[in-house]
Amino acid sequence: MPEVKKRKTRIYEPWGYREEDNYESSAGIFENLLEKFFTSVKYDEENNKIIFGNKDEEDIASLDLSGLTPSGGTVYTFNNGLQENEGSVSVLIDSESEPYITTSDNGVKISGINCAITNVETELQTAITTEENRAKAKENELDEKIDITASGLSKAIESLVEKLGYKDNDTLVTTNEHEVAFGEYNISNTDIETSGQTIFSIGNGVSNENRSNAVEVRKNGDVYLLIEGEMMNINLLLGQIAHEVY
C-alpha cells in the first residue's frame, strides 16, 4: 500500500500566512511531482534509459533500464524468421514460400505435401494410361491396315493364279523339289539324274488315267511342247534347224 505522510502546507493571506496539516500518500506526492516538474518523457534507445524533462525541455531526471533486461542488460534481437510486434514474438513466413507451411497457436505445421505428391502420381498415371491407350489404338489401326493389305494381296495372288490356270487341287502333281505346275492333270517326270526332272509344267490332261503336258521345262533346260499329240523337244528342233540353215 502507498505510504501516507503528514505534511505542512503554508497558506498566504493579506495579514500574513498560516500553516495547515495535510495528509497525502506517496503515490499522490509522486503524481504531484510529475505534474509540477516532469512535463515530458522519452526513451533513450542508445543508453537504454527513460528521460524525464521539465517544461523548459530540460532533462532533469533519468531511469536506467539496463537492470530490468535479462542477463544483466542484454537485449535480444530476433532474426532468421522471427519477428516481434507489440511485445508478441511470431514466426515470419517468406511471401515466396510455397503454401505448405502454416503457423498457429499450436506451432508450425507442414501440410499438403502428401496431397501434392498424390496429385502428381495421379496425373502421371493418367498420362501413362492415355499414352498406352493411344499406342494401343495406333497398333490396332496398323493391324487393321495390315489385315486389309494382306487380304488384298491374297486376293490379287488368287486372281493371278486363276488367270495362269493354276488350281490348288488334286489334279496337279509336283514330285520334284521346287517344281511348279499349272493347268490340270499334268505329268511330273522324275529321273535318277537330276537334270531330267520336271521343274515347270502346264497340264492339259483330262483325268488321272489320262495325264499330259502342253508345256514342260526340265532342270537341264530342255523345253517340251505338245505338237500334234506328241511332246517335242524344242531345243533339239531348234538345233536341227540351225544346223540345216548354217
Secondary structure, 3 states (H helix, E strand, C coil): CCCEEEEEEEEEECCEEEEEEEEEEHHHHHHHHHHHCCCEEEEECCCCEEEEECCCCCEEEEEECHHHCHHHHCCCCCCCCEEEECCEEEECCCCCCCCCEEEECCEEEECCHHHHHHHHHHHHHHHHHHHHHHHHHHHHHHHHHHHHHHHHHHHHHHHHHHHHCCCCCCCCCCCCCCCEEEEECCCCCCCCCHHHCEEEEEEECCCCCCCCEEEEEECCCCEEEEECCEEEEHHHHHHHHHHHHC
